[in-house]
């Protein structure tokens, strides 16, 4: 049916990043198993004054990177290539608008950048879920469609008996520990 799987933007925050290559290694493992594809990735640092520094990260081949450009930057309105990148993103948006395609309006927009606290680093990962393509296509063939989605907090899993309260607290603390 469609050649691209469901795509998700994941924003991960880091107060005091302590990178040892584990995240890139795991993303590479998931790519090699064809579970996901990292379409684009940005590292963003928001200073104490609210100003941003942006670095493009990706495990794409050079050809893929050239073909895709900075999709995350275009999606969230952040020009990776400075003003030139912002203008390129605005041009694409204007072209889509001229074709009558409205991606989202201001009311529905997710202001990703405002959610990054000052003096914090963030990794913005645009991921294609390859594993979900057959499921999505089967749902579409059955006349179904996505109404909503979202990650469930480990704390909410206790109420349905999926994890114990102790496990949920450990998972929750793991997810938010660096935010403190």
C-alpha positions in Angstrom: 0.0 0.0 0.0 2.3 2.8 1.2 6.0 2.7 1.1 6.7 4.5 4.4 5.7 3.2 7.8 4.2 5.2 10.7 6.5 8.1 11.7 7.0 9.4 15.2 8.8 12.3 16.7 10.4 11.5 20.0 12.0 14.3 22.1 14.4 13.2 24.8 15.8 15.6 27.3 19.2 15.6 29.0 20.1 17.9 32.0 23.7 16.7 32.1 24.4 14.4 29.1 26.7 11.5 29.8 27.0 9.9 26.3 29.0 6.8 25.7 27.6 5.8 22.3 24.9 3.5 23.8 22.0 5.4 22.2 23.5 5.5 18.7 24.4 1.8 19.1 20.8 0.9 20.0 19.4 2.9 17.2 21.8 1.2 14.8 20.8 -2.3 16.2 17.1 -1.4 15.6 17.9 -0.2 12.1 19.9 -3.3 11.2 16.9 -5.5 12.4 14.6 -3.4 10.2 12.5 -2.5 13.2 12.9 1.2 12.8 14.6 3.7 10.5 15.9 7.0 11.9 14.7 9.5 9.2 16.4 12.4 11.0 17.9 13.4 14.3 18.8 16.7 15.8 20.7 17.5 18.9 19.5 20.8 20.4 20.9 22.7 23.3 18.7 25.4 24.8 20.9 27.8 26.8 19.9 29.6 30.0 18.9 32.6 27.9 16.5 30.4 25.7 18.8 30.6 22.7 19.3 27.3 20.7 22.3 25.6 19.3 21.5 22.8 16.8 23.5 19.9 15.5 22.3 17.4 12.9 22.8 13.7 13.9 21.9 10.7 11.8 22.8 7.2 10.9 21.6 7.9 7.3 23.9 7.3 4.4 25.1 10.5 2.7 22.7 9.9 -0.2 19.7 9.5 2.2 20.7 12.6 4.1 20.9 14.7 0.9 17.5 13.2 -0.2 15.7 13.8 3.1 17.4 17.0 4.2 16.5 18.1 7.8 13.0 16.7 8.2 12.9 17.4 12.0 13.9 21.0 11.5 11.3 21.5 8.9 8.7 19.7 11.0 9.2 21.9 14.1 10.2 25.1 12.3 13.9 25.0 13.4 16.4 25.9 10.6 19.4 23.6 11.0 21.1 25.5 8.2 20.4 28.9 9.9 18.3 31.3 8.1 18.8 29.4 4.8 17.3 26.3 6.3 14.3 28.2 7.8 13.6 29.7 4.4 13.7 26.4 2.7 11.3 24.9 5.3 9.0 27.9 4.9 9.0 27.5 1.1 8.0 23.8 1.3 5.2 24.7 3.7 4.0 27.4 1.4 4.0 25.0 -1.6 2.0 22.5 0.4 -0.5 25.2 1.4 -0.8 26.3 -2.2 -1.7 22.7 -3.1 -4.5 22.9 -0.5 -2.7 20.6 2.0 -3.0 21.9 5.6 -0.8 19.7 7.8 -2.0 21.3 11.1 -3.2 24.6 12.3 -1.8 26.7 15.2 -4.3 25.2 17.6 -3.1 21.7 16.9 0.6 22.5 16.6 3.0 20.9 19.1 5.5 23.6 20.2 8.4 21.1 20.7 11.0 23.8 21.3 9.0 25.5 24.1 8.9 22.2 26.0 12.7 22.0 26.2 13.7 23.6 29.5 16.4 26.3 29.5 19.9 24.9 30.1 19.0 21.5 28.7 20.1 19.4 25.8 17.5 17.4 23.8 17.7 14.7 21.1 14.9 15.0 18.6 14.4 11.7 16.7 12.2 11.3 13.7 11.6 7.6 13.5 9.8 5.4 11.0 8.3 2.3 12.5 9.0 -0.3 9.8 7.6 -3.1 12.0 4.2 -1.5 11.9 3.8 -1.3 8.1 2.1 -4.8 7.8 -0.2 -4.0 10.7 -1.1 -0.6 9.4 -1.8 -1.9 5.9 -4.0 -4.8 7.4 -6.0 -2.2 9.4 -6.5 0.0 6.3 -7.6 -3.0 4.2 -10.2 -3.7 6.9 -11.5 -0.1 6.7 -9.8 1.0 9.9 -7.8 4.1 10.7 -5.8 5.6 13.5 -7.8 7.7 16.0 -5.1 8.5 18.5 -1.9 7.1 20.0 0.5 7.9 22.8 3.0 6.4 25.3 1.5 5.2 28.6 3.3 6.1 31.8 4.6 3.2 33.8 2.6 4.4 36.7 -0.6 3.9 34.8 0.4 0.3 34.0 -0.1 -0.6 37.7 -3.8 0.0 37.6 -4.2 -2.6 34.8 -1.9 -5.1 36.5 0.8 -5.1 33.9 3.6 -4.2 36.4 3.9 -4.0 40.2 3.9 -0.7 42.0 7.6 -1.1 42.7 8.4 -1.9 39.0 6.3 1.1 37.9 8.1 3.4 40.3 11.5 2.2 39.1 10.6 2.7 35.4 9.0 6.1 36.1 12.0 7.2 38.1 14.3 6.0 35.2 12.2 8.0 32.7 12.2 11.2 34.7 15.4 11.0 36.8 17.5 13.3 34.7 14.7 15.9 34.6 15.1 16.6 38.3 
